[in-house]
Structures are given as structure tokens and as C-alpha cells.
């Protein structure tokens, strides 16, 4: 409230708006206070948090636990029917079909060879993608943590691809890498010959890894950058006063103190890499042949894309994948607990 020149009080616009919108809100809150007090008397103060958490648990159970349960039911049933009540129980037949191999290292000896090709490609993809992701994220975070020109701009630029849809990212890079794409236009402009990046299996996997690292590196860089900024500056000042070489400062101060954040980055990148589907599927379609076929793509095609839809086999494969992701999640929790200790 302000005062006029003659001393009379004058209400500001903000105060007027507060009076208009605040009164109904206050009445609403008073109305809600009555049933809340009655509920508190019935269940007690100690049990009130469960009441507020109940809607979240209900939604979480409906969209997470219920689909998991249905998926497990599908994995032990057979037939082509969609509804679980119409599917015959077959026990572990679907899992036996998946793991029916003479040698698990050779997909050609497996009854379901596409599943094991997807497993092999996923392991190969995760190994190189996570390694490159951690390395480039670390280097980028170290550079962006220094006092460089336009540091805020470059931080935003490196994080921008994270905001894009994976499908959009894949379409952009597919446009660049296709036979008549932008990259081949640059190559032919310098007198070279067009390269078929998606025909050679090695090139196809390389670009799948590259695009994935390009798209998600900003998120992990942000995690490592936060860890770097949490390191006390006086440690670096003491090292500088002792004329410690930069490589020794990096290996003895920066990396050991950044290790908890590195663990988070590694585990999250592992989980994300195992679940890779949309980017690689749009970029290469799993080809050439099955060179970039990932396990999630195998599950999708087995259940929905193939001419003969096998929901039970796809459900069994997704249960196996879920157990792997659950193990990786437990690993993250275990490492995080050790970090706290």
C-alpha cells in the first residue's frame, strides 16, 4: 500500500489483484481444511503421508507394475491371441526357445538367432558408446569448467541436442549421411567419391554410436560439470603454489574427487545404451542385414512388426532385458551407497 500526497492510503495494482484472487483461494483452502481435519482424526497424523502418496502409488502401479505383471504372464503363455485369458499356458517354453543355443558366442548356432545377434550388437554398441560417452563428456566438462570466452554459450550449445527428440536427431543425421546427403556433397565437392555409410556394417555401427554420443553427451557433461564445480578451489590453489604439473593435478585431485559423478555417468549411460532403440532404428533400421539390430528392436519386431506376431517370445525377451536393467540399477544403488559411506 502506498500513500497519496495528501496522506490518504492508496492500494497498488498488485494489492488489488491479490484481494481479487486471494479471497476465493482462501475460501477454497478453508473448505479443504474441514475434510482434512476429519481424515486426520480417522487415520491419525502418522498415517497422513500415505494418504497423500496413494494417488501416486495408484498411477505408478497402473502404468508400471501392472504392465510388468501382464508382460510376465505373456512370457509364460503361447498362441497368437491378444488377451491373456485366451492364451494357453506353456511354462518356460518361450525362455527355452530363446536360450536354445549350441554356442552362445555364435548366433548362427541358436534357434532364435536374431535375438542373440541383437544381444551381441547391443553389447558391442554399449561398450563403444559408453566408453566414448564418458571420455568426450569428461573432456568437454573439463574445458567448459575453465574460464573461456562465451562459456555460457558453449554450455548451452553442448546441451541443446539433449532437448531434441531422438527421432528428430536420427532423421537429421540420416539426411546428412545418406547417399545424396550433405556429407557426400562435401566429399564430392572436394573431388572424392560418394560413400555408402549405411551399406558397410562397420560404418553403420560407427555412425550409430556417433549419433548416440552426439545426442546424449550434453546430459552427462552437465553431471560431470556439476561435480567439477563442487571441488574446492583451494585444492587447486595449493597445487598451483606447489608448482604441481597439470597432469598430476588432474590424476591426483580432479579425477579422484570426480569419481562419484563418473560412477553415476557410467551406470546411467549403460542403462540408456542397453535400451537404445529409436535412434538406431530410424537411422539404419537395424541394417545392413542385422548389423545394427538391437535387442529392443528385436522385441518390437517380434511382437508387432513381423508377419507372424509372437507376443509370448517378445515378452520373454523383454523380461530378460528387464532383469539386466534391474541388475544395472542395483549396481548404481550399491555404488551410490558406498559413495555415501
C-alpha positions as CSV (number, residue, x, y, z in Angstrom):
1,X,0.0,0.0,0.0
2,X,1.3,3.5,-0.9
3,X,0.3,6.9,0.3
4,X,-1.0,9.8,-1.8
5,X,0.4,13.3,-1.5
6,X,-2.4,14.3,0.8
7,X,-1.6,11.4,3.1
8,X,-4.6,9.2,2.1
9,X,-3.7,5.5,1.6
10,X,-3.8,4.1,-1.9
11,X,-3.9,0.5,-2.9
12,X,-1.5,-0.7,-5.6
13,X,-2.5,-2.8,-8.6
14,X,-0.7,-5.8,-7.0
15,X,-2.6,-5.5,-3.8
16,X,-5.9,-5.2,-5.7
17,X,-5.2,-8.3,-7.7
18,X,-4.2,-10.1,-4.5
19,X,-7.5,-9.2,-3.0
20,X,-9.5,-10.3,-6.0
21,X,-7.8,-13.7,-6.5
22,X,-6.7,-14.3,-2.9
23,X,-10.2,-14.3,-1.3
24,X,-11.6,-17.2,-3.4
25,X,-8.3,-19.1,-2.9
26,X,-8.5,-18.6,0.9
27,X,-12.1,-19.8,0.9
28,X,-11.1,-22.9,-1.1
29,X,-8.3,-23.7,1.3
30,X,-10.7,-23.3,4.3
31,X,-13.1,-25.6,2.6
32,X,-10.5,-28.3,2.1
33,X,-9.3,-27.9,5.7
34,X,-12.6,-29.4,7.0
35,X,-12.3,-32.8,5.3
36,X,-8.6,-32.9,6.0
37,X,-9.1,-32.5,9.7
38,X,-11.8,-35.3,9.7
39,X,-9.4,-37.6,7.8
40,X,-6.6,-36.8,10.3
41,X,-8.8,-37.8,13.2
42,X,-9.7,-41.0,11.5
43,X,-6.3,-42.2,10.4
44,X,-4.0,-40.3,12.7
45,X,-1.2,-37.9,12.0
46,X,1.4,-40.6,11.4
47,X,-0.7,-42.2,8.6
48,X,-1.5,-39.0,6.7
49,X,1.6,-39.2,4.4
50,X,0.2,-42.5,3.0
51,X,-3.0,-40.7,2.1
52,X,-1.1,-38.1,0.0
53,X,1.1,-40.8,-1.6
54,X,-1.8,-43.0,-2.5
55,X,-2.7,-41.3,-5.9
56,X,1.0,-41.5,-7.0
57,X,1.2,-45.2,-6.0
58,X,-2.1,-45.9,-7.8
59,X,-0.8,-44.3,-11.0
60,X,2.6,-45.8,-10.7
61,X,1.1,-49.3,-10.2
62,X,-1.3,-48.8,-13.1
63,X,1.3,-47.8,-15.6
64,X,4.4,-49.6,-14.3
65,X,3.6,-52.6,-12.1
66,X,0.5,-53.8,-13.9
67,X,2.2,-53.8,-17.4
68,X,5.2,-55.7,-15.9
69,X,2.8,-58.3,-14.5
70,X,0.9,-58.6,-17.8
71,X,4.3,-59.0,-19.6
72,X,5.4,-61.8,-17.3
73,X,2.0,-63.5,-17.9
74,X,2.5,-63.2,-21.7
75,X,6.0,-64.7,-21.4
76,X,4.7,-68.0,-20.0
77,X,1.9,-68.3,-22.5
78,X,1.7,-69.2,-26.2
79,X,-0.6,-68.8,-29.1
80,X,-1.5,-65.8,-31.2
81,X,-4.4,-64.4,-29.1
82,X,-4.0,-60.9,-27.7
83,X,-6.0,-61.3,-24.5
84,X,-4.2,-63.2,-21.7
85,X,-7.3,-65.2,-20.8
86,X,-7.3,-66.7,-24.4
87,X,-3.6,-67.6,-24.3
88,X,-2.6,-71.2,-23.3
89,X,0.0,-71.7,-20.5
90,X,3.3,-73.1,-21.9
91,X,5.5,-72.6,-18.8
92,X,9.2,-71.8,-19.6
93,X,8.9,-72.8,-23.3
94,X,9.5,-69.3,-24.5
95,X,12.6,-68.9,-22.4
96,X,13.9,-72.3,-23.6
97,X,13.3,-71.2,-27.2
98,X,15.4,-68.1,-26.6
99,X,18.3,-69.9,-24.9
100,X,18.3,-72.9,-27.2
101,X,21.9,-72.5,-28.5
102,X,24.9,-74.7,-29.1
103,X,27.2,-71.8,-28.5
104,X,26.0,-68.5,-27.2
105,X,29.0,-66.8,-28.8
106,X,27.9,-67.8,-32.3
107,X,24.3,-66.6,-33.1
108,X,24.2,-69.0,-36.1
109,X,24.0,-72.0,-33.7
110,X,21.0,-70.5,-31.8
111,X,17.4,-71.4,-32.6
112,X,16.4,-67.7,-32.2
113,X,19.5,-66.3,-33.9
114,X,18.1,-62.8,-34.3
115,X,17.8,-62.5,-30.5
116,X,21.4,-63.3,-30.0
117,X,22.5,-61.1,-32.8
118,X,20.6,-58.3,-31.0
119,X,22.4,-59.2,-27.8
120,X,25.8,-59.2,-29.5
121,X,25.2,-55.9,-31.3
122,X,23.8,-54.3,-28.1
123,X,26.9,-55.4,-26.1
124,X,29.2,-54.1,-28.9
125,X,27.2,-50.8,-29.1
126,X,27.2,-50.3,-25.3
127,X,30.9,-51.0,-25.0
128,X,32.0,-48.4,-27.5
129,X,29.1,-45.9,-26.9
130,X,29.6,-45.8,-23.1
131,X,33.4,-45.5,-23.5
132,X,33.2,-42.7,-26.0
133,X,30.4,-41.0,-24.0
134,X,32.4,-41.0,-20.8
135,X,35.6,-39.8,-22.5
136,X,34.1,-37.0,-24.5
137,X,31.8,-35.9,-21.7
138,X,34.8,-35.7,-19.3
139,X,36.9,-33.7,-21.8
140,X,34.0,-31.4,-22.6
141,X,33.3,-30.8,-18.9
142,X,36.9,-30.0,-18.2
143,X,37.0,-27.5,-21.0
144,X,33.7,-25.9,-20.1
145,X,34.8,-25.6,-16.4
146,X,37.6,-23.3,-17.4
147,X,37.3,-19.5,-17.8
148,X,36.9,-19.5,-21.6
149,X,35.3,-16.9,-23.8
150,X,31.5,-17.3,-24.2
151,X,31.5,-20.2,-21.7
152,X,27.7,-19.9,-21.1
153,X,27.0,-20.0,-24.8
154,X,29.1,-23.2,-25.4
155,X,27.5,-24.9,-22.4
156,X,24.1,-24.2,-23.9
157,X,25.3,-25.4,-27.3
158,X,26.5,-28.7,-26.0
159,X,23.3,-29.3,-24.0
160,X,21.0,-28.4,-26.9
161,X,21.0,-31.9,-28.6
162,X,19.6,-33.4,-25.4
163,X,16.5,-31.3,-25.8
164,X,15.8,-32.7,-29.3
165,X,13.7,-35.8,-29.9
166,X,15.8,-38.9,-30.6
167,X,13.7,-39.4,-33.8
168,X,14.5,-35.9,-34.9
169,X,18.2,-36.4,-34.2
170,X,18.2,-39.6,-36.2
171,X,16.4,-38.0,-39.2
172,X,18.8,-35.1,-39.2
173,X,21.8,-37.4,-39.3
174,X,20.2,-39.7,-41.8
175,X,19.7,-36.7,-44.1
176,X,23.4,-35.8,-43.7
177,X,24.8,-39.4,-44.1
178,X,22.6,-40.8,-46.9
179,X,23.9,-41.4,-50.4
180,X,22.9,-38.0,-51.7
181,X,23.2,-36.3,-48.3
182,X,25.2,-33.3,-47.1
183,X,28.3,-35.2,-46.2
184,X,28.6,-36.8,-49.6
185,X,28.0,-33.5,-51.2
186,X,31.0,-32.1,-49.3
187,X,33.1,-35.1,-50.2
188,X,32.3,-34.9,-53.9
189,X,32.8,-31.2,-53.8
190,X,36.5,-31.8,-52.9
191,X,36.8,-34.4,-55.7
192,X,36.1,-37.5,-53.8
193,X,33.6,-40.3,-54.4
194,X,30.3,-40.8,-52.7
195,X,30.5,-43.2,-49.7
196,X,27.7,-45.6,-48.8
197,X,27.7,-45.2,-45.0
198,X,24.7,-47.4,-44.3
199,X,25.8,-50.3,-46.6
200,X,29.0,-51.3,-44.8
201,X,28.2,-52.9,-41.5
202,X,31.2,-51.3,-39.7
203,X,30.3,-47.9,-40.9
204,X,26.7,-48.3,-39.9
205,X,27.6,-49.3,-36.4
206,X,30.2,-46.5,-36.2
207,X,27.6,-43.9,-37.1
208,X,25.0,-45.4,-34.8
209,X,27.5,-45.0,-31.9
210,X,28.5,-41.5,-33.1
211,X,24.9,-40.2,-33.4
212,X,24.0,-41.6,-29.9
213,X,27.1,-39.9,-28.3
214,X,26.3,-36.6,-30.1
215,X,22.7,-36.7,-28.9
216,X,23.3,-37.5,-25.3
217,X,26.7,-36.2,-24.4
218,X,25.4,-32.9,-23.1
219,X,23.4,-34.5,-20.3
220,X,26.4,-36.4,-19.0
221,X,28.6,-33.4,-19.4
222,X,26.3,-31.5,-17.2
223,X,26.6,-34.1,-14.5
224,X,30.4,-34.1,-14.6
225,X,30.4,-30.3,-14.8
226,X,28.4,-30.1,-11.6
227,X,30.9,-32.5,-10.0
228,X,33.9,-30.3,-11.1
229,X,32.3,-27.2,-9.7
230,X,31.8,-28.9,-6.3
231,X,35.6,-29.5,-6.0
232,X,37.0,-26.8,-3.6
233,X,39.1,-24.2,-5.4
234,X,41.6,-24.0,-2.6
235,X,42.9,-27.5,-3.6
236,X,43.9,-26.2,-7.0
237,X,45.4,-23.1,-5.4
238,X,47.5,-25.2,-3.1
239,X,48.6,-27.4,-6.1
240,X,49.5,-24.3,-8.1
241,X,51.5,-22.9,-5.2
242,X,53.5,-26.2,-5.1
243,X,54.1,-26.0,-8.8
244,X,52.3,-29.3,-9.4
245,X,52.1,-30.3,-13.1
246,X,48.6,-30.1,-14.7
247,X,48.5,-33.8,-15.4
248,X,49.3,-34.6,-11.8
249,X,46.6,-32.2,-10.6
250,X,44.2,-34.0,-13.0
251,X,45.1,-37.5,-11.8
252,X,45.5,-36.8,-8.1
253,X,42.8,-34.2,-7.4
254,X,40.3,-33.8,-10.2
255,X,39.6,-37.5,-11.2
256,X,39.5,-38.9,-7.6
257,X,37.1,-36.3,-6.4
258,X,35.0,-36.6,-9.6
259,X,34.8,-40.4,-9.4
260,X,31.4,-40.5,-7.7
261,X,29.9,-38.5,-10.6
262,X,31.8,-40.7,-13.0
263,X,30.1,-43.7,-11.5
264,X,26.7,-42.1,-12.0
265,X,27.5,-41.3,-15.6
266,X,28.8,-44.8,-16.4
267,X,25.8,-46.6,-14.9
268,X,23.2,-44.2,-16.4
269,X,25.0,-44.5,-19.8
270,X,25.0,-48.3,-19.5
271,X,21.2,-48.4,-18.8
272,X,20.5,-45.9,-21.6
273,X,22.7,-47.8,-24.0
274,X,21.1,-51.2,-23.4
275,X,17.7,-49.6,-24.0
276,X,18.7,-48.0,-27.3
277,X,16.1,-48.3,-30.0
278,X,14.6,-45.2,-31.6
279,X,17.8,-43.5,-32.8
280,X,19.3,-46.6,-34.4
281,X,16.0,-47.9,-35.7
282,X,15.3,-44.6,-37.6
283,X,19.0,-44.2,-38.7
284,X,19.7,-47.7,-40.0
285,X,16.6,-49.8,-39.5
286,X,18.8,-52.4,-37.9
287,X,20.7,-52.9,-41.1
288,X,22.5,-53.6,-43.2
289,X,21.0,-57.1,-42.6
290,X,21.2,-57.4,-38.8
291,X,24.4,-55.5,-38.3
292,X,22.8,-52.8,-36.1
293,X,19.9,-54.8,-34.8
294,X,19.5,-54.1,-31.1
295,X,17.7,-56.2,-28.6
296,X,14.9,-53.7,-28.1
297,X,14.3,-53.6,-31.8
298,X,14.2,-57.4,-31.8
299,X,11.5,-57.3,-29.1
300,X,9.5,-54.7,-31.1
301,X,9.7,-56.6,-34.4
302,X,8.9,-60.0,-32.8
303,X,5.7,-58.6,-31.2
304,X,4.4,-56.1,-33.7
305,X,6.4,-55.9,-37.0
306,X,6.9,-59.5,-38.1
307,X,4.2,-61.2,-40.3
308,X,3.7,-63.7,-37.5
309,X,3.4,-61.8,-34.2
310,X,4.8,-63.7,-31.3
311,X,3.8,-61.8,-28.2
312,X,5.0,-64.6,-25.8
313,X,8.5,-64.7,-27.2
314,X,8.8,-60.9,-27.3
315,X,7.6,-60.8,-23.7
316,X,10.2,-63.4,-22.6
317,X,12.9,-61.4,-24.3
318,X,11.7,-58.2,-22.6
319,X,11.7,-60.0,-19.2
320,X,15.4,-61.0,-19.8
321,X,16.2,-57.4,-20.7
322,X,14.3,-56.1,-17.7
323,X,16.4,-58.4,-15.4
324,X,19.6,-56.9,-16.9
325,X,18.4,-53.4,-16.4
326,X,17.3,-54.3,-12.8
327,X,20.9,-55.6,-12.2
328,X,22.4,-52.4,-13.5
329,X,20.0,-50.3,-11.3
330,X,21.1,-52.3,-8.2
331,X,24.7,-51.7,-9.2
332,X,24.0,-48.0,-9.3
333,X,22.3,-48.1,-5.9
334,X,25.2,-50.1,-4.4
335,X,27.8,-47.8,-5.7
336,X,25.8,-44.8,-4.5
337,X,25.6,-46.3,-1.1
338,X,29.3,-46.8,-1.0
339,X,29.7,-43.2,-2.0
340,X,27.7,-42.1,1.0
341,X,29.6,-44.3,3.3
